[in-house]
Amino acid sequence: MQPSLSSAMRRMINTKLQPTRVKYVAPKDQIQMWRIVRGDEVFITSGKEKGKTGTVKKVLRSLNSLLITDRNMVTKHIRPQPEDPTNTTKIQIEAPIHVSNVSLIDPQTRQPVRTHYRAIVDDKTGKSERKRFVVGTEVEVPKPKADIKKYKLERVDSPKDTPASLAREVTFIPDINVPPFPSSSILAELSNPYSKYH
């Protein structure tokens, strides 16, 4: 019998983007130190996509699985969407592949390899940093750099934005004769007359 997913787990897994039957992974069985990150190029070692390579699109840490771009495609049936002009009810999405079924690709030999982390001390700063290396060699497997262009959006003013001239205008001038807090009569009106501290 498959255990039921917690509400937090259900929120993390979008049912429209994932197969309905998702294997549950207990927290004690989840991988603590991941050697594969988003953007890595991996080689699929088993399954129906065996022998193919692909780029990691998403790491599903709670399921010990990966989504690889255009690999392990499945058909998902959805309700017709009113805003969709084609009125399609079938879409192709990537299904998760377990992390044990993939391996990283060596950047030099372009072959699947096993990796491990090694602590490297920087000579200038003296700080220790964990880096990925191919097992048994000195070949470093660098982590992919994030696509910064994707996150930098150009600023476009909308009609609801406050103009810069109004934002710079000084509308409050403090006066030393006016106390910053409400007057004592307002505080007395708001306080509880039946309190023992009144």
Salt bridges, closest charged atoms under 4 A:
ASP29 OD1 - LYS28 NZ 3.39
ASP40 OD2 - ARG132 NH1 2.64
GLU41 OE2 - ARG110 NH2 2.89
GLU49 OE1 - LYS52 NZ 3.07
GLU94 OE1 - LYS57 NZ 3.11
GLU138 OE1 - ARG118 NH1 3.07
ASP161 OD2 - ARG155 NH2 3.19
